[in-house]
Amino acid sequence: MSAAPDYVPAHGLLTDQVVVVTAGAGAGIGASVVRRALEEGARAVVVGDTHERRLAEAQESLAADFGADRVATVVSDVTRQDQVEALLDAAERWGGVDVMVNNAGLGGTAGVLEMTDEQWSRVIDISLTGTFRCVRAAGRRMREAGRHGVIVNNASVVGWRAQGGQAHYAAAKAGVMALTRCAALDLAPYGIRVNAVAPSLAMHPFLAKVTSDELLAELTGREAFGRAAEPWEVANVMVFLASPYSSYLTGEVISVSSQHP
């Protein structure tokens, strides 16, 4: 098994940008994107999440490390359009959103024969339709402001590769990939780029809590490096997609994975 690499130093990739991140509290990919964006020079980051306690903890920690004047947190549920708009409203304090990172998603395990309509619909509503709501809302604001903004969606390799018990999640993430490609064409005339990442396995406490040790061992065994990605390794690719270094990329889905078939 390969050891995790050293944390990559910042290079000012998001200097002066206003970044909005959904599901950005806690300790997963979203939280890593928030920190990475601030380290990369973002003027401000607005963090949305449904979990009030985690948001409060994130606000305190980020304010201590980066200054309270660069961070805002908003209780926001991507299944509610009004709350998506409220999240984006918070970015107006700094002149409006430049980068929208759509990280909110929901998984779960159920075979198709046992899966209920409610299980299917909830995963689709959060992971796919929630991403659509955020793309639409951020895209409209970027267009109205004449801003060449960037939207980065979080998909999954499961959108490409079959995995038992994941029909709802796989369908949602495949949908995020298709949404990314189509939205990219719709928004290109306004200079707005839309891309996505498709991680395989990024280890964080919440994933460990909801996934069995057996499944984690199986998934880790598929990785060429013999380990899960660190959340910040996925965040680095999302920041690259949000930065001018990827100025000619739109409609792309980048796999953040060492997984082999």
Secondary structure by P-SEA (a helix, b strand, c coil): ccccccbbbbccccccbbbbbcccccccaaaaaaaaaaaacccbbbbbcccaaaaaaaaaaaaaccccccbbbbbcccccaaaaaaaaaaacccccccbbbcccbbbbbbccccccaaaaaaaaaccaaaaaaaaaaaaaaaaaaccbbbbbbbbcccccccccccaaaaaaaaaaaaaaaaaaaaaccccbbbbbbbbcccccaaaaaaccaaaaaaaaaaccccccccaaaaaaaaaaaacccccccccbbbbcccccc
